[in-house]
Amino acid sequence: MSKEQIAITLVGAIISGVLATIITLVINAKAEKKRRKQQLVDDIFGYKYQMTGSTLNALDINCQGLTRALNRVIIVFHDDPEVMKALDNLWLAINGENTKNN
């Protein structure tokens, strides 16, 4: 093999390795974002019983679970205006300031 062929082979190997790494990082970032959203939705639905006025909620050791999950919505869904608007409507409804459902 000539020096030119060796150089071309090495450059090709380096470029393919870098491209594979970049593609893997992008795919993993998207998968992680989706996983965080799914985990948050699981937490919200897991704690939805706390929205009732039951006295059992006061005895629940994780009584603040729903509040913590709803506070995470701002971080996880910051780039989705529909979710942010729905969260605003929920907080207004909880505070009694919004009586109509959107």
C-alpha positions as CSV (number, residue, x, y, z in Angstrom):
1,M,0.0,0.0,0.0
2,S,1.2,3.5,-0.8
3,K,1.2,6.3,1.7
4,E,-1.7,8.0,0.0
5,Q,-3.9,4.9,0.4
6,I,-2.9,4.6,4.1
7,A,-3.7,8.3,4.6
8,I,-7.1,7.9,2.9
9,T,-8.0,4.8,4.9
10,L,-7.0,6.6,8.2
11,V,-8.9,9.7,7.4
12,G,-12.0,7.7,6.4
13,A,-11.8,5.7,9.6
14,I,-11.5,8.9,11.7
15,I,-14.4,10.6,9.9
16,S,-16.7,7.6,10.2
17,G,-15.9,7.3,13.9
18,V,-16.6,10.9,14.6
19,L,-19.8,10.8,12.6
20,A,-21.0,7.7,14.4
21,T,-20.3,9.3,17.7
22,I,-22.2,12.5,16.8
23,I,-25.2,10.5,15.6
24,T,-25.2,8.4,18.7
25,L,-25.1,11.4,21.0
26,V,-28.0,13.1,19.1
27,I,-30.1,9.9,19.3
28,N,-29.3,9.4,23.0
29,A,-30.2,13.0,23.8
30,K,-33.6,12.6,22.1
31,A,-34.2,9.3,23.8
32,E,-33.3,10.8,27.2
33,K,-35.6,13.8,26.7
34,K,-38.4,11.4,25.8
35,R,-37.6,9.2,28.8
36,R,-37.8,12.3,31.1
37,K,-41.2,13.2,29.7
38,Q,-42.5,9.7,30.1
39,Q,-41.3,9.5,33.7
40,L,-42.9,12.9,34.6
41,V,-46.2,11.8,33.1
42,D,-46.0,8.5,35.1
43,D,-45.4,10.5,38.3
44,I,-48.3,12.9,37.6
45,F,-50.7,10.0,37.0
46,G,-49.3,8.1,39.9
47,Y,-50.0,11.0,42.3
48,K,-53.3,12.2,40.7
49,Y,-55.3,10.8,43.7
50,Q,-53.8,13.6,45.7
51,M,-56.0,16.1,43.8
52,T,-59.0,14.9,45.8
53,G,-59.9,16.5,49.1
54,S,-59.5,13.2,51.0
55,T,-58.2,13.3,54.6
56,L,-56.1,10.3,53.7
57,N,-53.8,12.7,51.7
58,A,-52.7,14.4,55.0
59,L,-51.5,11.0,56.3
60,D,-49.7,10.1,53.0
61,I,-45.9,10.3,53.6
62,N,-45.4,11.4,50.0
63,C,-48.2,14.0,50.1
64,Q,-46.2,16.5,48.1
65,G,-45.5,14.1,45.3
66,L,-48.0,15.6,42.9
67,T,-46.8,19.2,43.6
68,R,-43.2,18.1,42.9
69,A,-44.2,16.4,39.7
70,L,-46.2,19.4,38.5
71,N,-43.3,21.7,39.3
72,R,-41.1,19.6,37.1
73,V,-43.5,20.2,34.2
74,I,-41.9,23.6,33.7
75,I,-38.4,22.1,33.3
76,V,-39.3,19.1,31.2
77,F,-41.9,20.7,28.9
78,H,-40.5,24.3,28.7
79,D,-40.5,24.1,24.9
80,D,-44.1,23.1,24.5
81,P,-46.5,26.1,24.6
82,E,-49.7,23.9,24.8
83,V,-48.4,22.1,27.9
84,M,-47.4,25.4,29.5
85,K,-50.8,26.9,28.8
86,A,-52.5,23.8,30.3
87,L,-50.3,24.0,33.4
88,D,-51.3,27.7,33.8
89,N,-54.9,26.8,33.5
90,L,-54.5,24.0,36.1
91,W,-52.9,26.4,38.6
92,L,-55.7,28.9,38.0
93,A,-58.3,26.2,38.6
94,I,-56.6,25.0,41.7
95,N,-56.5,28.5,43.1
96,G,-60.2,29.0,42.2
97,E,-59.4,31.8,39.7
98,N,-60.5,29.9,36.6
99,T,-63.9,28.2,36.6
100,K,-64.2,27.3,32.9
101,N,-62.5,24.3,31.4
102,N,-60.4,24.9,28.2
